[in-house]
């Protein structure tokens, strides 16, 4: 999802709705701007690792984590984005 797509979606919602993200195990946590960070990711990093892929891992990985390891970052699309933390 891009910022534009998010804005378009949010513009169709009641502006008085609260925004939450899932808690680590249970419940929900408020989304606040102090919990948003700019990142770069290797898109679909975990798609190549189908065997043994843990269900709790996301599809993408932080670029800085990948480039410090044995993986070849050139085979992944690197994208800038933001992440909402709990």
C-alpha positions as CSV (number, residue, x, y, z in Angstrom):
1,X,0.0,0.0,0.0
2,X,1.3,3.5,-0.8
3,X,0.7,6.7,1.2
4,X,-1.7,7.8,-1.6
5,X,-3.7,4.6,-1.4
6,X,-3.8,4.9,2.4
7,X,-5.0,8.5,2.1
8,X,-7.7,7.5,-0.4
9,X,-8.9,4.8,1.9
10,X,-8.8,6.9,5.0
11,X,-10.8,9.7,3.2
12,X,-13.7,7.3,2.9
13,X,-13.7,6.6,6.7
14,X,-15.4,8.4,9.6
15,X,-12.7,10.9,10.6
16,X,-13.6,10.4,14.3
17,X,-12.6,6.7,14.3
18,X,-9.7,5.8,16.5
19,X,-6.7,4.0,14.9
20,X,-5.2,0.9,16.6
21,X,-2.6,-1.8,15.8
22,X,-2.6,-5.3,17.3
23,X,-0.9,-5.9,20.6
24,X,2.0,-8.3,20.8
25,X,-0.1,-11.2,21.9
26,X,-3.5,-9.9,22.8
27,X,-5.5,-6.6,22.7
28,X,-4.8,-3.5,20.7
29,X,-2.5,-0.5,21.0
30,X,-3.0,3.2,19.9
31,X,-1.2,4.2,16.8
32,X,0.7,7.5,17.4
33,X,3.2,9.4,15.2
34,X,6.0,8.7,17.7
35,X,5.6,5.0,16.8
36,X,6.1,5.6,13.0
37,X,9.6,5.0,11.4
38,X,10.9,5.4,7.9
39,X,12.5,2.2,6.7
40,X,13.8,0.4,3.6
41,X,12.8,-3.2,2.9
42,X,13.8,-6.1,0.6
43,X,10.4,-6.9,-0.8
44,X,9.3,-10.5,-0.8
45,X,12.5,-11.6,1.1
46,X,10.8,-14.5,2.8
47,X,9.0,-15.7,-0.3
48,X,12.3,-17.4,-1.4
49,X,12.4,-19.3,1.9
50,X,9.1,-21.2,1.6
51,X,10.5,-24.3,3.3
52,X,10.8,-23.7,7.0
53,X,9.3,-20.2,6.7
54,X,7.8,-19.3,10.1
55,X,4.2,-18.2,9.9
56,X,4.9,-15.3,12.2
57,X,7.5,-13.7,9.8
58,X,6.3,-11.0,7.4
59,X,6.9,-11.1,3.7
60,X,9.6,-8.4,3.7
61,X,12.8,-7.8,5.6
62,X,14.6,-4.7,6.7
63,X,17.3,-3.8,4.1
64,X,19.9,-3.1,6.8
65,X,19.4,-6.6,8.3
66,X,19.7,-8.3,4.9
67,X,22.8,-6.5,3.8
68,X,24.6,-7.4,7.0
69,X,24.0,-11.1,6.4
70,X,24.8,-13.7,3.7
71,X,21.8,-12.9,1.4
72,X,22.4,-11.1,-1.9
73,X,20.4,-7.9,-1.7
74,X,20.6,-7.3,-5.5
75,X,18.0,-10.0,-6.2
76,X,15.3,-8.1,-4.1
77,X,13.4,-5.0,-4.9
78,X,14.4,-2.4,-2.3
79,X,11.5,0.0,-1.4
80,X,11.3,2.9,1.1
81,X,8.3,3.0,3.4
82,X,7.0,3.7,6.8
83,X,6.2,1.2,9.6
84,X,3.7,1.6,12.4
85,X,5.0,0.2,15.7
86,X,3.1,-0.8,18.8
